[in-house]
Structure formats: structure tokens, C-alpha cells
Amino acid sequence: MTGTTAKRASRLPLWLRRGPCEALAMILIGLGVIMLMQPLSLLLYSYSFVTILCGTLGFVIVSHFPE
């Protein structure tokens, strides 16, 4: 053992990696679908498309992050 430490391939913080951000985007998409299908609140229904759209755009952007 030489005692050297392994360097990260990227300078991005660990929370800004692909895995956690993709999970957050998928949760946002799922939340938007639930908001779309619920019959109780018109306010939730009206913001469901925006929520799904933000989750989808976030997933597309995050898919280009390093692993």
C-alpha cells in the first residue's frame, strides 16, 4: 500500500451526483401523477402538469451529470 487516497472524478459535491438527483426527479414525477389522479382538490390537479413537467425536465438535465 502506498498510502495514496483515491481522488473523485468530479469536483461536484456528493449530493449533486446523478443517483440522488435522479431519485428526486422520479419522486417529483410520481408526485405529479398522484396529484393528477386524485379527486379531492382542484388546486392539486391544476398544478399536476407543472409538477410532472419540472420532474421530467429535471430528469433530462440530471441524466447528464457524472456518476
C-alpha atoms as one frame of an Amber mdcrd trajectory, in Angstrom:
protein
   0.000   0.000   0.000   1.383   3.341  -0.973  -0.895   5.385   1.251  -2.397
   7.490  -1.548  -6.029   8.415  -1.423  -8.367   7.888  -4.318  -9.485  11.128
  -5.901 -13.018  11.731  -7.046 -13.523  12.007 -10.784 -15.524  15.204 -10.367
 -15.404  18.277  -8.174 -19.181  18.293  -7.698 -20.475  17.684  -4.159 -21.712
  14.181  -3.423 -25.361  15.280  -3.180 -25.123  16.724  -6.709 -24.384  13.352
  -8.279 -26.634  11.521 -10.709 -28.092   8.952  -8.293 -29.690  11.196  -5.651
 -30.819  13.804  -8.171 -32.401  11.205 -10.454 -34.258   9.770  -7.473 -35.545
  13.228  -6.573 -36.695  13.842 -10.156 -38.526  10.499 -10.251 -40.215  11.270
  -6.927 -41.336  14.612  -8.371 -42.784  12.892 -11.457 -44.603  10.355  -9.267
 -45.965  13.118  -7.058 -47.291  14.905 -10.142 -49.055  11.759 -11.335 -50.639
  11.282  -7.915 -51.749  14.918  -7.962 -53.269  14.344 -11.401 -55.297  11.304
 -10.345 -56.662  12.495  -7.008 -60.340  13.594  -6.989 -60.319  15.903  -3.949
 -58.524  19.145  -4.712 -58.754  21.241  -7.856 -55.632  23.158  -6.801 -53.515
  19.983  -6.720 -54.971  18.900 -10.060 -54.177  22.240 -11.669 -50.510  22.122
 -10.568 -50.013  18.472 -11.511 -48.902  19.158 -15.082 -46.343  21.720 -13.934
 -45.023  19.246 -11.364 -44.702  16.453 -13.940 -43.035  18.840 -16.380 -40.490
  20.044 -13.793 -39.710  16.462 -12.804 -39.223  15.416 -16.434 -37.004  18.380
 -17.262 -35.039  17.787 -14.085 -34.548  14.129 -15.021 -33.314  15.062 -18.508
 -30.833  17.577 -17.083 -29.664  15.287 -14.273 -29.091  12.393 -16.668 -26.081
  14.347 -17.989 -24.430  14.623 -14.545 -21.409  12.445 -13.764 -21.926   9.275
 -11.750
